[in-house]
C-alpha cells in the first residue's frame, strides 16, 4: 500500500533542513550551558535525519511496518547519543 504524497515539497523540506542547521549553529554558539546545547543539537540532528529518511529516501514505498520503524530509529539513536554524551 502506497502512502499519500506529502504536502511539503522537496524544496520546503530542504529549507527546513537549512533552518534546523542554522538553529544548531546558533545553539552551539549562544547557549552557555554546554550540556543543554549538546542535547539540543542531538535532538535537531535526529529531526533532520528523520526528515531526510522520510522525504528523500523514497521510504513511502516501504512496507508499513518499516515506515513505522523510521521515527523510532531516529528517536532511539538521538536519545542514545544524548545519554551517552551526558554520562561521559
C-alpha positions in Angstrom: 0.0 0.0 0.0 1.4 3.3 -1.0 1.2 6.3 1.3 -0.3 9.5 0.2 2.3 12.0 -1.0 3.3 14.6 1.5 2.1 18.2 1.1 5.6 19.5 1.6 7.8 19.5 -1.5 11.5 18.8 -1.6 12.4 22.5 -1.6 10.3 23.1 1.5 12.0 20.2 3.3 15.4 21.5 2.2 14.6 24.9 3.6 13.5 23.3 6.9 16.8 21.4 7.0 18.7 24.6 6.4 16.8 26.3 9.2 17.4 23.5 11.6 21.1 23.6 10.7 21.2 27.3 11.4 19.4 26.7 14.7 22.0 24.1 15.7 24.8 26.6 14.9 23.2 29.3 16.9 22.6 26.9 19.8 26.3 25.9 19.7 27.5 29.5 19.7 25.0 31.2 22.0 23.9 28.6 24.7 26.3 28.9 27.6 25.2 25.6 29.3 27.2 23.1 27.2 25.2 20.0 28.2 21.9 21.7 27.1 23.4 22.9 23.9 24.7 19.4 23.1 21.4 17.7 23.8 19.6 20.3 21.7 22.0 19.8 18.8 21.5 16.0 19.0 17.7 16.4 19.0 17.9 18.7 16.0 20.1 16.1 14.2 17.5 13.4 15.0 14.8 15.5 13.5 16.9 16.2 10.4 17.7 12.5 10.0 14.0 11.7 10.2 13.2 14.3 7.5 15.9 13.0 5.2 14.7 9.4 5.6 11.1 10.2 5.1 11.3 12.8 2.3 14.4 12.0 0.3 15.0 8.2 0.5 11.7 7.1 -1.1 10.6 5.3 2.1 7.0 5.8 1.1 7.4 2.7 -1.0 8.5 0.6 2.0 6.0 -1.8 3.8 4.1 -0.2 6.6 6.0 -1.9 9.4 9.2 -0.5 8.1 7.7 3.0 7.8 6.7 2.7 11.5 10.3 2.0 12.4 11.9 5.1 10.9 10.7 7.6 13.5 11.6 5.1 16.3 15.0 4.7 14.9 15.7 8.4 14.8 14.4 8.8 18.4 16.4 5.9 19.8 19.6 7.0 18.1 19.2 10.6 19.2 18.4 9.5 22.8 21.4 7.1 22.8 23.7 9.9 21.7 22.3 12.3 24.3 22.5 9.9 27.2 26.0 8.7 26.1 27.2 12.3 26.0 25.7 13.2 29.4 27.2 10.1 31.0 30.7 10.5 29.6 
